């Protein structure tokens, strides 16, 4: 289990902030007709992998309840399920679904970027 105030989690939270800023800047730009490589790929894959990893990592990160540190996996999972899990899962599912639909409708343009 990760300590919510530990070094690894602190570094991860800095990365979360960076990815949130990226999403806040880039997502509105997707309304415009930008080149595919700029609008969706390959950074889209990096962002989706990061958020998917964050989803999993949250199950292994303790939390504080009334000033007490909770590090039991079952309680951590239950707490996440009752708070942000549905929201996080929905956003991740939407992101991956959009990319899969893009790949299916536009052929193999994603693989051409690499």
Secondary structure as GFF3:
##gff-version 3
##sequence-region A 1 114
A	DSSP	alpha_helix	7	26	.	.	.	ID=ss1
A	DSSP	three_ten_helix	27	31	.	.	.	ID=ss2
A	DSSP	alpha_helix	36	39	.	.	.	ID=ss3
A	DSSP	alpha_helix	43	58	.	.	.	ID=ss4
A	DSSP	beta_strand	63	65	.	.	.	ID=ss5
A	DSSP	beta_strand	68	70	.	.	.	ID=ss6
A	DSSP	alpha_helix	73	82	.	.	.	ID=ss7
A	DSSP	alpha_helix	85	106	.	.	.	ID=ss8
A	DSSP	alpha_helix	109	113	.	.	.	ID=ss9
###
